[in-house]
Amino acid sequence: RLELGAGLESAGGTVGAVVRAQAQKTWPGTRFALVRATLDSRAATDAASALGGGLRRTTAQVEGYAEPLSSLTLFGDAAAHRYSDANLRVHAAATARWLPLRLGQSGTRPAVAVGPAATVMYDDTRTVYPTSLPYYTPSELWTGSLGLAATAAPTTRVRFEGALGLARQSGDFAATSLEYGGAAEVDLGPNVVRVEARRSGSSAYSADVVALTARIRLP
């Protein structure tokens, strides 16, 4: 399946536009699995405070998602970000989410699912801008987080997600901090609208993002 998307993203106190194209392949069956490749271009809001704005970031990303058990979700991504000032940044993450606790289930009405989630992330960059966060990425930075996640789908077209936990980073920038996020997604048939807000990382290196995106599924 091919999709086009556009939206607005706020990070680091500035707002930028996002344009995205993605190809998605699913393997339906007893368990759901998905691989998605995405190419997007956006205003480099996480670099604007470092260099006075005007930058553009192009991202190539591959994501994987699978449910080997009904309550276990595994997903991850690897991405390369290239800025218009020739900076190159790489990122990779893997998450395991086990949501065995079902609350409020009644007949065909879906339950709220709650359980632990763990994430490991890696960030690195070729050019360092030490006066600006979160554009500044220390070399070979590892971040691990552990917390609780929840999902709810009151209808087949509406879905809510939330997460809360602690993140710990490595090396000279070792620090522990609160990490949280939430999202709401509405499937309108050919279109999908998603609103999300999240804070990831720790007090040494963190990102606060608010995003509104709309995706159009192509025939």
C-alpha positions as CSV (number, residue, x, y, z in Angstrom):
1,R,0.0,0.0,0.0
2,L,1.2,3.5,-0.9
3,E,0.4,6.5,1.3
4,L,1.0,10.3,1.1
5,G,1.0,12.4,4.2
6,A,1.3,16.0,5.3
7,G,1.1,17.9,8.6
8,L,2.6,20.2,11.2
9,E,5.2,19.4,13.8
10,S,6.4,21.5,16.8
11,A,9.8,20.8,18.3
12,G,12.1,23.1,20.2
13,G,9.6,25.9,20.2
14,T,9.3,26.2,16.4
15,V,6.7,24.8,14.0
16,G,7.5,23.2,10.7
17,A,5.7,21.5,7.8
18,V,6.1,17.8,7.1
19,V,5.6,16.1,3.7
20,R,5.8,12.3,3.6
21,A,5.5,9.4,1.2
22,Q,5.5,5.8,2.4
23,A,5.2,2.3,1.1
24,Q,3.7,-0.3,3.4
25,K,3.6,-4.1,3.2
26,T,1.5,-6.3,5.6
27,W,1.4,-10.1,6.0
28,P,-2.1,-10.9,7.3
29,G,-2.8,-14.1,9.2
30,T,-3.0,-15.3,12.7
31,R,-0.6,-12.6,13.8
32,F,-0.1,-9.1,12.3
33,A,3.3,-8.1,10.8
34,L,4.2,-5.0,8.9
35,V,7.2,-3.4,7.3
36,R,7.0,0.2,6.2
37,A,9.5,2.4,4.3
38,T,9.1,6.2,4.6
39,L,10.7,9.2,2.9
40,D,9.9,12.6,4.3
41,S,11.1,16.2,4.2
42,R,10.4,18.8,6.8
43,A,11.7,22.1,8.2
44,A,14.5,21.2,10.6
45,T,12.8,22.5,13.7
46,D,15.3,20.7,15.9
47,A,18.2,22.7,14.3
48,A,16.5,26.1,14.0
49,S,17.7,27.4,17.3
50,A,21.3,26.2,16.6
51,L,21.7,27.9,13.2
52,G,18.9,30.6,13.1
53,G,16.4,28.5,11.1
54,G,16.1,27.9,7.4
55,L,17.3,24.4,7.5
56,R,15.5,21.4,5.9
57,R,15.8,17.8,7.0
58,T,15.2,14.8,4.7
59,T,14.6,11.4,6.4
60,A,14.7,7.9,5.0
61,Q,13.3,5.4,7.5
62,V,12.4,1.7,7.7
63,E,10.0,0.5,10.4
64,G,8.9,-3.0,11.5
65,Y,6.0,-4.1,13.6
66,A,4.8,-7.5,14.7
67,E,2.5,-9.2,17.2
68,P,3.8,-12.7,17.9
69,L,1.3,-12.9,20.8
70,S,-2.1,-11.2,21.2
71,S,-0.7,-9.1,24.1
72,L,2.9,-8.7,22.9
73,T,3.9,-6.0,20.4
74,L,7.4,-5.7,19.0
75,F,8.4,-2.8,16.8
76,G,11.5,-0.8,15.8
77,D,12.9,1.6,13.3
78,A,16.2,2.7,11.7
79,A,16.6,6.1,10.1
80,A,19.1,8.5,8.5
81,H,18.5,12.2,8.7
82,R,20.3,14.6,6.3
83,Y,20.1,18.3,6.9
84,S,20.6,21.0,4.3
85,D,23.8,22.1,5.9
86,A,25.3,18.6,5.1
87,N,24.9,17.3,8.7
88,L,24.1,13.6,8.8
89,R,22.4,12.0,11.8
90,V,21.5,8.3,12.3
91,H,18.9,6.9,14.7
92,A,17.7,3.4,15.6
93,A,15.2,2.1,18.2
94,A,13.6,-1.1,19.3
95,T,10.6,-1.5,21.6
96,A,8.9,-4.4,23.3
97,R,5.4,-3.8,24.7
98,W,3.5,-6.4,26.7
99,L,-0.1,-5.4,27.5
100,P,-1.6,-8.4,29.3
101,L,-4.0,-6.5,31.5
102,R,-7.4,-5.9,29.9
103,L,-9.8,-3.4,31.5
104,G,-13.5,-2.7,30.7
105,Q,-14.0,-5.4,28.1
106,S,-17.7,-6.1,27.4
107,G,-18.9,-8.3,24.5
108,T,-17.5,-6.9,21.3
109,R,-16.4,-3.6,22.9
110,P,-12.6,-3.5,23.0
111,A,-10.7,-3.3,26.2
112,V,-8.1,-0.9,27.4
113,A,-4.9,-2.8,27.4
114,V,-2.1,-1.9,30.0
115,G,1.3,-3.3,30.6
116,P,5.1,-2.7,30.7
117,A,7.1,-1.3,27.8
118,A,10.9,-1.2,27.2
119,T,12.8,0.7,24.6
120,V,16.5,0.9,23.5
121,M,17.6,3.8,21.3
122,Y,20.8,4.8,19.6
123,D,21.6,8.3,18.2
124,D,24.8,9.6,16.5
125,T,25.6,12.6,14.4
126,R,28.5,13.7,12.2
127,T,28.4,17.4,13.1
128,V,27.9,18.7,16.6
129,Y,26.2,21.9,17.6
130,P,26.9,22.0,21.4
131,T,24.7,25.0,22.1
132,S,21.4,23.6,21.0
133,L,19.2,20.8,22.2
134,P,17.8,18.5,20.9
135,Y,19.8,19.1,17.6
136,Y,23.0,18.3,19.6
137,T,23.4,14.5,19.8
138,P,26.5,13.3,21.7
139,S,28.5,10.7,19.8
140,E,27.2,7.2,20.1
141,L,24.4,8.0,22.6
142,W,22.4,5.1,24.0
143,T,19.1,5.6,25.8
144,G,17.1,2.9,27.6
145,S,13.6,3.5,29.0
146,L,11.2,1.4,31.0
147,G,7.6,2.2,31.9
148,L,3.9,1.5,31.4
149,A,2.0,1.7,28.1
150,A,-1.7,1.6,27.4
151,T,-3.9,1.4,24.3
152,A,-7.7,1.8,23.8
153,A,-9.9,1.5,20.7
154,P,-13.5,2.5,21.6
155,T,-14.5,1.9,18.0
156,T,-12.9,0.3,15.0
157,R,-12.0,3.7,13.6
158,V,-10.7,5.5,16.8
159,R,-7.5,4.5,18.7
160,F,-5.8,6.1,21.7
161,E,-2.2,5.4,22.9
162,G,-0.3,6.5,26.0
163,A,3.0,5.8,27.7
164,L,4.8,6.9,30.9
165,G,8.2,5.8,32.2
166,L,11.8,6.6,33.0
167,A,14.7,7.0,30.6
168,R,18.4,6.6,31.3
169,Q,21.2,7.6,29.0
170,S,24.8,6.5,28.7
171,G,28.3,7.9,28.9
172,D,29.3,11.4,30.0
173,F,25.7,12.5,29.6
174,A,24.3,9.8,31.9
175,A,21.0,11.1,33.4
176,T,17.6,9.8,34.3
177,S,14.4,11.6,33.5
178,L,10.6,11.1,33.0
179,E,9.4,10.1,29.6
180,Y,5.8,10.3,28.4
181,G,3.6,10.4,25.3
182,G,0.1,10.2,24.0
183,A,-1.6,9.9,20.7
184,A,-5.1,9.8,19.1
185,E,-5.7,8.4,15.6
186,V,-9.0,8.5,13.6
187,D,-9.4,6.3,10.5
188,L,-11.7,8.1,8.0
189,G,-11.6,5.4,5.3
190,P,-9.2,6.7,2.7
191,N,-7.6,9.1,5.2
192,V,-6.1,8.8,8.6
193,V,-5.6,11.7,11.0
194,R,-3.2,11.5,13.9
195,V,-2.4,13.9,16.8
196,E,0.5,13.1,19.1
197,A,2.6,14.6,21.8
198,R,5.7,13.1,23.4
199,R,8.8,13.7,25.5
200,S,11.6,11.3,24.9
201,G,15.2,11.0,26.2
202,S,16.5,12.4,29.5
203,S,17.6,15.7,31.0
204,A,21.0,15.4,29.1
205,Y,19.4,15.0,25.7
206,S,15.7,15.1,25.1
207,A,13.0,16.0,22.5
208,D,9.6,17.5,23.0
209,V,7.4,17.0,19.9
210,V,3.8,17.8,19.1
211,A,2.5,16.7,15.7
212,L,-0.6,16.7,13.6
213,T,-0.5,14.6,10.4
214,A,-3.0,13.4,7.8
215,R,-2.3,10.4,5.6
216,I,-4.0,9.6,2.3
217,R,-4.1,6.0,1.1
218,L,-3.5,5.7,-2.6
219,P,-5.5,3.2,-4.7
